């Protein structure tokens, strides 16, 4: 830090003294404060107390002041722009300095959104009954923490032993299940959108990836909170995973005045986890007798009514959006609508390399706590890789939480119900839903405005959009959005990029036994929560000082459009004839005070967001940024030979392989022990049927002598 004379410091002190701040406010140096000091090089953004007579406070503030000889230096100009753009306020003025757009952008809209003015509106539509959990699993819903399927100490089964071994995908008849319908092909959804006058419509699977980037923006890269873990658990990373932070892409498919949002499937490939998710959903909501009918050898016994049973959905509107959420399970005693989501969570060894899932299926969960072979390990990975997506899906579907079944593709180890407040504690640092609920509405509103801007420039056309939030965790955060018109036939070509491989994988998996299968392929981007969280990471991710390894805007790097295009997909995307590039920045204001991010909101808190959305006018610059984003997306989603040369990854993989071998030995030993002793199952009283209509089914209960009640 360079020295300065006392007169210059005194002049800056006088500027600081003139400021009048609300109690508890954090204040940052302003344009006037920087300009009055003759030679400041850097002013640290630390809070200044409202107590104008507190010399110690002023001294602490002045600790961050460094003096430089030349006011005209680029660093000072960047500093002034940063203050003006993000957190500055005029000295002696109540009004904040207006948000400035970046150099080279077209100034467009600078507005304020009040979270209190935004509301989610349910759309009531008659729906088929939603199934309940079977096997007495509803006990899990009302007990925080993990339920072992089999207690490791006493070897007593807490639930029906039938649940411990998973039906291989080669034996399950997937032709009996309904195929997922994308938003653009859901006639019922489009009809509801027309009736509601909605401009945009989408599903939980197509919208959550893009909405995640609005969370990063609004929270200014708030790190996940691991406080729920035991103090001895080694928390290696306090950030979201690289895959979660990576760029997101969607299609806006236009038809008859409505834009349907479809997820971009360019890099989707098949994996066994998406198939197991479908079959295990049936396992958890049907009786043993009904589930066995889905075995290929008995599939002809499935009734036509069961084959053609329609899916149940929740529809919700906000602004111009109509959102669709498929409903998995229901219990009338759950708060709110009684709905919750079913999640089948594969262990770390499977997610690490799902294409070789047979090798990882030896890994076992043996206890509650610990870095490996524990439920705690899987929970930590979900915090970093899955909770954000799960929480968005739950909010979109007006559900209460998620029911998780932990497995290794061969056997189930336990179950856990994770409520939305519990996920909020990990994501927002508080179990009060106020903060998460308001952030969700603000995210939808900002996304609505972004889509409005894109569709205004390219009206009545289908579009492809990319989203990416950038910036260091401890600096200003911003978002890039790219939109370009695209023909329907090109969309189909992109969406079907890996369709043949997916169908080949599913066919081969269904037609060979689990022991004989030798499957190859990569992970499915549509099941991010199952592939992500503990997969080997890049060396750059080990630097926890930054959330992005490229923390400066890409235009500041010595990267040309031709260089970035080389890493992008070699199609017309690399040099589109029409491209709209947008730059989005925000400022958070809680109870009239500017804050970096909201913390611990209560019911009376007032959260407003000021945003600036501008279009990048320089076409060459826009193209360079666009191809850089596409290159980053491909590097994250597509495995290459370079991954095999990563030494850290290789050490990680070898350690997991050791646990796989250890788990197989342990399972072999347990089978030998259990063969010599009677099967012990916890007795469960039959559930009383609640008064009035209910979706609860009759449950099978087991006694210790293995008799069904």
N, C-alpha and C positions, 0 to 999 in steps of 0.2 A: 504494500500500500504506500502511495506516495505522500509526501508531506504537503501541508497547505499553511498559509499564514492565518493568524488568529482573526483578522478582519473578515476574511472570507467565511470562516466558520460562524462568526458572530452574525453576519448578514443572513446566513441560512437559518440560524437559530431564531431570528426575528420572524422569518417567514413561518417557521413551525409554530411559534407561539401564537400567531394570529388565528390559527385554526381552532374551530370549536367542534368537538366531536361528541356523539351520543355515548352513553355509558357502554363500555365493553366493545367499542368500535375498534376495528383495525384500519389504520390509515396509511396511505402510501404517498411517497413524494410526488409532486405534481409538475406540470410543465413550467409553472412560474418558479417553483422551488429549484428546479434544475437550472433554469435560465438565470436566476439571480446569483447563484454561486458562479464565480468566474471560471473555475477549472475543475468541476467534478468529473471523475471518471466512472465512478460506480456508486450507487446508493442502494444499500441493502434493503430489501423489502421486509422490514420488521415493524411490529406494531408500535404506535406512539400513544401513550396514555392521554386521556382527556384532561388530566391534571396539569394545567399549564405552568404551575409553579414547581413541579417536581423536577429538580435538576438531574436527579439520577436517571429519570426516564429520558430526558433530553440527551444525556450523555450516552445512554445505550443506543439511542437512535443515531447519534453522530458517529458511533463506532463504525457504522457501515459506510461512512462517507470517505471516498478517496479522491484526491485532487490531481488533476492532470493539467498539462500546460496548454493544450489546444482544445478550445470549445468546439471547433469544427470537425473533430475526429468522428469517423463513422460509428464508433462504439457509443458516443454520446447521443448521436442522432437516433440510433437504434433504441437506446434506453428511453429517450423521450417518446418515441413512437410506441414502445411497449407500455409505458405509463398511460398514454392517451388511449391506447387500444383496449387495454384490459382492466386496470384497476385504479386509474387516476381519478382525481376529483379537483375542481378548481379551488384555489385558496380563497376562503371567505365566501364561497358560493355554495348554495344548496344543490344545484343541478350538477350532475356528473359531466365530465368531459365526454363529448359524443364519441361513440365507437367509430374508429377509422377503418376503412377498408385497406387492404394491402396495396402496395404500389403495383400498378399494372392491372388492377381490377376495375370493373365497372361498379360504381357505387349504386346500390339499388335500394334495399330495405333495411332500416335500422329501427327495430320496434321492441316493445316490451310485452311479455306474456305473464299473466298472473295465474299461478297454478289453481287458485281458488275458483277461477272462472271456468275451469275445464271439468267436464263430467262424462263418465261412461254411462251409456244408456242401454240396458238390456232389451233385447228384442224377443218378445214372447212368441214362440212357435211350438205347436204340439210336437212332442218327441217320443220315441219308443222308450220303454223303461231302461234305465241304466243298471248294469249288473252290480251285485255286491261281491265282496270277497268271500271265498269258500274256506273250508277247513278250520274255521274259527280264527282266521287271520285278522279279523276285525279287532281282536285284543291289542294288536300292535298299534292301532290308531290312537289309543287312549293311554299309552305309556311311552313317555319320551325315552329315547335311546334305542339300542339294538336288542332284538330278540334273537338269540341263537335258535336255529332249527333244532339242533341237538346240543344240550349242555355238555361242554367239553370235560367237565369234572366228573359228573355222575353218569354221563352218557344217556340221560333221559331225554326223549324227544318231547319238545314243547308243542309240536304239531304232528300231523299225520306223517309217518315215515315215508309214505308214497312221494312226498314232495322232494326228498333229498336227491333222487336221481332224475335228471332231466331227460325227457324223450329226445333222442337224437333227431336232428333235422331231416335225416334220410328216412325216418319212419313216420314223420308227420305229413299229413296230406294238406299242403298249402293251397291246393286248388279249391278247397272248401271255404277259404277266406276271401273276403272282398278286397279288391285292389284299392289302393289309396287314390283318391280323386284330387287332382290339383285344382287350385282356385279357378283357373281359366276354363276348366272343363266341368265344373260343378254347376249344373243348370239350376239346381235349387238355390245355391248361393247367389248366383247372378240374378235370379228372380227376386230374392229378398232384397238385394242391393237396389234393384229397380224400384221396388215398392217403398224402400226407405229413402230413396233419392240420394244414395251414396255414390260418390265418384270413384272411390277406390275400394277394393275388396281383397282380402287375403286371409291366410290361415296361420296358425301358430308356427308351422314348419317353414313357411315362406317369409315371415316378417321378423322373426326373433334375431336372426343374424345381423340384419341392418340396424335394428333397434339397439343392439348391444353397443354399437359405436356411439349412439346418442347418450348411453349411460357413461361411457368413458369421457365424453365431452362435458356433460353436465357435472359429473363428479370430479373432473380434472384428474383423471387417473387415480381415483381413491383406491388404495391398496386393499385387497381382501383382508378381512379380520379373522385371524385364526385363534381367537381367545377361547373358543369352546374346546379346543384340543387340550390334552394334558400338558403340564409344564415340561415334561421330559421329552415330548415329541420333537424331533429335530426339524423345525420349519426351515426348509432350504430356500424357498422363494416366497416373497411376499408380493406377488404380482399375478396377473392372469397369464395363462399359458400363451405361447406364441401363436398357436392355432386360433385361440379365442381373439387375440388382438389383431389378427391378420385381416386384410381387406375383405369386404363382403360384396356380393353381386346379386341382383335380382332382375327380373323382367317385368315390365309393365305391359300387359297385353290388352290392347284396346279392342272393344267390340260394343257397338250400340250405345255409346256414351259412357261406358264403364271400363275402368282400367283394373284388370285382375293381376294381382301380384303373385308371380311364380318364383320359386327359388331357382337360382342358376345352377344347373346340374352338369356343367361342362367337365368338372373333375370328379364327379361321382363314380364310384365303382362298387361292386357288390362285396358284401362280407356276411359272415355267418351271424353276426350280432343282430342285424336288422331282421333276419329270419327268426332267430330265437326270441326276439322281442315280441313278435306276433304270436308264436306258439305258446310262450310262457304267459302272455296275457290271458289266453284261454285257460291255461292251467290254474291260474290264481282266482278265476271267477266261475269255474265250473266244478261240479262234483267229479269224483274219480270216474264214475260210470260214464258221464257225458263226455269227459275229456278223452277217454279211451276210444270213443267213436271216431275221433280225428286221426287215429292211427291208420296207416294205409291199409292194413289188413282188415280193418273194420269200418272203413269210411263209408261204405254203402248203407250203413245203419243211420247215418246222419239224416234227419228229416229235411224235407224241402223247406219247411218253415225256418229251420235253423240256418239253412244255406242262404236263404233270401232275406234274413232278418236285417232291417235297415239300421244304419249307424245313427247314434244320437249326437246332437251338436248343441252348443251354446252359441248364440249370435249376439254380438255387442257392437254398438256404434259409438263413435266419438269423432266430432268434426265431419270430415268427408269419408271417414273409414267405416267399413263394415267388416268385422273380424269374425272368423269361424274357428271354433275350437271343438275337436272331437272329445267326447266324454268317455272315460275308461271305466270309472267305478264310482259308487255312491253309497253313502251311509247316512241315514237321516239324522244321526246324532252329531255329525260333524258340523261345526259352525258355518253359517252362511248358507250356501246352496246345497251343502252336503256332498259336493263333488270333489274328487281328488284324482290325481294322475297316477298311472302305474309306470314305474321305471325298472328295467332289468339292468343291473350294473355289473359288468364283467370286471374281474380282478385285474390288477396292474399288469400281470404277465400277458394277459390276452390283449389288453389295449395297447401294449407296447408294440406288438406286431400281430395284428388280427389276421393277416394273410397266412400266418403259421400258427393258428390258434391251437392246433393239436399239441404242439410242443409246450405251449404255456398252460395247458389244462391241468398240469400236475400241481400247480401252485394252490395252496390252501390258506383259508383264513382260520387261524387257530385261537385267537384271543381278541380282546377288546382294544388293547393298547399296544403301542410299539411301532417302530419304523416300518417293519415288514410283517406280513402274515397277520394283519390285524384289520379290524373294521375301521380303526382310527386312520390308517393309511388311506383307505378308500374314501373316507369322509374328507380328508385333506385334499385329495385329488379332485373330488367333486367341487369343493370350494373354489379351486382355481380354474376348473375346466367346465363345470356343468351348472353350478347354481345360478349363474346369471341367465342362462338360457331357460332353465327350469322355472325360475321365478317369473320371467316374462310370459312363459306359456301359462302358468297358473293364473296370473293376473288377466291375461287375455281371455281365459276361459271362465273367469269368475269362480275359481276353485279355491280350496283351502290349503292344499299342500300336495306332497308326492309320497307314494308308497314305494319303497325301494326293496328289491330282492337282489341280494348279492350272490354271484355265482361264478363258476369257472368254465362254463359251457357243459360241464358234465354233472355237477351237483350244486345244490343251493346250500349256502352256509347260514343265512339269516335274513332278517327283515327289519326294516326301520321306517317309521313314518316321520317325515320332516315337514313341518308346517311352514307356511309362508313367513311368519315372524322369525322363525329360526334361520331361514335362508337370508332374510333381511339383516339379521345380526352379523352374518358373515360378509354380506355385500355392502351394507350401509353403516355398519357399526352400531346399530340399534334394533331392538325387536319391536319398536313402535312402527306400525305399518305406514304412518303418515308420510315419512320421507320417501319410502319406496313407491307408495301409491302416487304421490305427486310427481316424482321423477318419471314414472311410467306415462302419465298424462302429458307431461311436458315433452317427453320424447316423441310421442305420437303427434303432438301439435307441431313440433319442429319438422318432423318427417313429412307431415301434411303440407307444410309451407314449401319445403324443398321440392316435393312432387308437383305442387302447383306451379312453381317456377319452371320446372322442366317441361311440363305439359303445355304451358303457355307459349313456350318457344317452339315446341314441336306438337301442335294440336292434332288430336284425332289420329295419332300414330302410336304404334308399339315402340317401347323404349327399353334399352338396357342401361342399368345404373350400377355404378360402383360407389361404395362408401368406405372411407378409412379415416379414423381419428389418429392424429399425429401429435408429436410434442413430448418433451421430457416430463417425467412425473412431477418434478419440482418447478416446472416453468409453465408458461401459457400453453394451453391445449387448443387445437383447432382441427377442423374436419375438411377433407376434400370430398367432393361429390362430382362424379362425371356421368353425363347422360348423352346418349346418342340414339337417333331413330334407327330402327332395325326392322327388316321385313319378316313376316311370319315364317316363311320358308327357311330363313336363316336361323331363327329361333329354334325351329324344330331340328335343324341340323346340329346346332350346339347342344340342345337338350338330349339328343340321341347319340352324342359322341361315344359314349361307352355302353350304349344299350345292348349291343350284341354280346359284349363281354359279361355284362350283368346277367343276361338271360342264360348264357352258357354256364356261368358259375352256379346259378340257382338250379339249373337242370342237372348238372353234375353232382351237386351236393345232395339233391333229393334222390338220386338214383344209385348212390354208392353208400356203403356202410360207413359208420364213423371211424372204424378201425382201418379201412382200406383207403379212405380219402387222402389224396395228396394235393390239396388245393393250393392255388397260387392266386395272387391278386393283391390289391392294396386296400386301404381303408375306405369306408364310405363317408363322404362328407355330409351325408344326410343323417348320420348317427354320430355327430361330433362328440356327444357326451360319453359314448362308449369307446371311442378310439383315443380320446384326448385325456390329458391330465398327468400321465406319468410316462408318456412316450419319451424316448431320448430327445434331449434338447440341443440346440446349437450352443457353441461356446459363447456366443454373444449374450445368450440368456443368463449366463452366469454372472454377468455384470449387473448387479442389482441397483446400481446407481441410476439406471435409466429404464424406462418402460419400453422404449423403442431403441434399437441399436442405431437407428438413424434419427437422432432427436432433432436435428435441424431440418427445416423444410427442404425437400428435394431440390428446389431450384438453387439452393446455396451450394450444392455439390457440383463437382466438375463432371457432370454426366450429360451426354448429348442424347438427342432423340434417337439417333441410330444405334447407340450403344444400349439404351434401355430396350429398344424394340427387339434386339437380338435375344434377350432373355424372355420376351413375351411370346405369346402364341403366334406362329407365322400364318396369320390370316388377315382379312380386311380390317380386323380390330386394330392392328398395329398402326394403320394410317387411315382412319375413317374420314370420309368426306365431310361429315357433320359431327361436331363434338362440342358439348357444352361443359365447361369446367367451372365449378363453384367452390367458394371458400367460405366456411362458416365459423364464426367465433361467437362466444357468449360471455356474459358476466352474470354472476349470481348475486341476488340482493335479498337478504332475509331481514324482515322487520325494519326496513329502511336502511340497512347497513350492508355495504358491499363486502362479500366474503369470497374466499377462494372456492369453497364448496360448502353446502349446508351440512350441519351436524346436529343430531339429536333434536329434530323438530318436535314440538308438542302440538296439541290440537289448536292452539291459538297463533301459531307461527304463520307468518305471511311470506311466502317464497315467490319472488318474481325473477324472471330471466330476461335480460336485455340481449338481443342477438343482432349480428350483422351478417347478412347473406349477400355476397357479391359474386359477380361473374368475372372470371379471368379473361381479359380481352386479348392478350397476346396469344395467338394461335399456336405458335411454335412452342412457347412455354407450356401451354395447356397440354399439347401433345407429349412433350417430354415428361411431364408429371403423370399423365395418364399411363404411358407405357412403363414408367417406373413402378406405379401401383400394380399394374398387371403382372409385371415381373415378380414383385414380392408375393403376390397371391399364388402364382404358380410355384415358386420356391417353397412355400409353406405347405401347399396341398399335394404336390407331386414328389414322390420319392425319387431320388437319383442315386447314381453310383457314389457320389461324393459323401452321402450319408454313411456308407460302409467304411469310409476312411476316417471318420470322426473317432478319435481315441477315447474321448469321454463317453460317447455313445457305446462303444464296444465294451468298455469296462462295466457300464450299466447293464448291458445285455448279459454279459457273463455272470454278473451277480444274480440276476433274475433266473438264469438257467440253473444256478446252484439251488435256488429255492424250489424250482420245479422238481428237481430230482429228490430233494428232501421231502417235498410234499407227497410224492408218489410212495416213498418208503413209509411215511407216516400213515397214509391211507391203507397200505397193505397190512401194516401192523394192527391198525384199528379193526380191520375186517377179521383178522385172526382172533382178536379178543372178543368181538361181538358174536362170533360164531359159537363161542363156548358159553355164552350167557343169554338168558331170555331177553327179548326185546322189551324195553321199558318206555312207556308212553304216558305223558301227563294226562290225568283225568280232567276233562272239561265238561262242565254242566251244559245241557242244551240251552240255547238262547231263547228267551221268552220273546214271542212276536209282539212288537209294539202295537199300540192301539191305532186303528185307522189304516189307510192304504200304505204300503211299504214295498220297496224293491228288494227287501231282504229275503233270501231263500232259506229253505230248510237246510240246516247244517249237519254234517256227519260229525259225531263226536267219538273219541276213542278212549278206552279204559286201559289200564295196565295189562290186563289179560288179553288185549288185542281183539276185543269184541266191539263191534259197532253198536251204538245205541240207536 
